[in-house]
Amino acid sequence: MPNIYKVKFTHHTHHSYAMRQSYFVREGVEVYRHPEGYFVVLEFQGKMGKFRESFYINELMPIS
C-alpha cells in the first residue's frame, strides 16, 4: 500500500505578505523516495488532472 502524506501548500501570489503566509493542506501519494532519503515525490489530484511535486521529509505529515 502506498504511503499517503499531508503537506502544506502556500498560495503563490505577488500580493500582500499576509496572503503569502496563508496555506492549505493537501493529501498526496508517494510515488518516489530518494534512495538516501533526501526527499520524496508526491502525486496529487488537481482540477486539471494529476500533478507531482517534491518535498523534504520534514515537510510531510504522515496519515496513519
C-alpha positions as CSV (number, residue, x, y, z in Angstrom):
1,M,0.0,0.0,0.0
2,P,1.5,3.4,-0.9
3,N,2.4,6.0,1.7
4,I,0.0,8.9,1.9
5,Y,1.0,12.3,3.4
6,K,-0.5,15.7,4.1
7,V,1.5,18.7,3.1
8,K,1.0,22.5,3.3
9,F,0.7,24.4,0.1
10,T,1.1,28.2,0.1
11,H,-0.9,30.5,-2.2
12,H,1.8,31.8,-4.5
13,T,0.9,35.4,-5.2
14,H,2.7,38.7,-5.5
15,H,0.0,40.5,-3.4
16,S,0.3,41.2,0.3
17,Y,2.7,39.4,2.7
18,A,-0.3,38.3,4.8
19,M,-1.8,36.4,1.8
20,R,1.5,34.7,1.0
21,Q,1.5,33.4,4.6
22,S,-1.8,31.6,4.1
23,Y,-1.8,27.9,3.2
24,F,-4.0,24.9,2.7
25,V,-3.3,21.2,3.3
26,R,-3.5,18.6,0.5
27,E,-3.0,14.8,0.6
28,G,-0.6,13.2,-1.8
29,V,0.6,9.7,-2.6
30,E,4.3,8.9,-2.5
31,V,5.5,7.9,-6.0
32,Y,9.2,8.2,-5.4
33,R,11.7,8.4,-2.5
34,H,15.3,9.3,-2.9
35,P,17.5,6.3,-2.2
36,E,19.2,8.1,0.7
37,G,16.0,9.7,2.0
38,Y,16.7,13.3,1.0
39,F,13.3,13.9,-0.5
40,V,10.1,12.3,-1.7
41,V,7.9,13.0,-4.7
42,L,4.1,13.1,-4.1
43,E,1.3,12.9,-6.6
44,F,-1.8,15.0,-6.2
45,Q,-5.2,15.2,-7.9
46,G,-5.9,18.7,-9.1
47,K,-8.7,20.3,-11.1
48,M,-6.9,19.8,-14.4
49,G,-5.5,16.3,-13.6
50,K,-2.7,14.8,-11.6
51,F,0.5,16.6,-10.8
52,R,3.7,15.8,-8.8
53,E,5.8,17.8,-6.5
54,S,8.9,17.0,-4.4
55,F,9.2,17.7,-0.6
56,Y,11.8,17.3,2.1
57,I,10.9,14.5,4.5
58,N,10.5,17.0,7.4
59,E,7.7,18.9,5.5
60,L,5.4,15.9,5.5
61,M,2.6,14.9,7.9
62,P,2.0,11.2,7.7
63,I,-1.5,9.9,7.6
64,S,-2.0,6.7,9.6
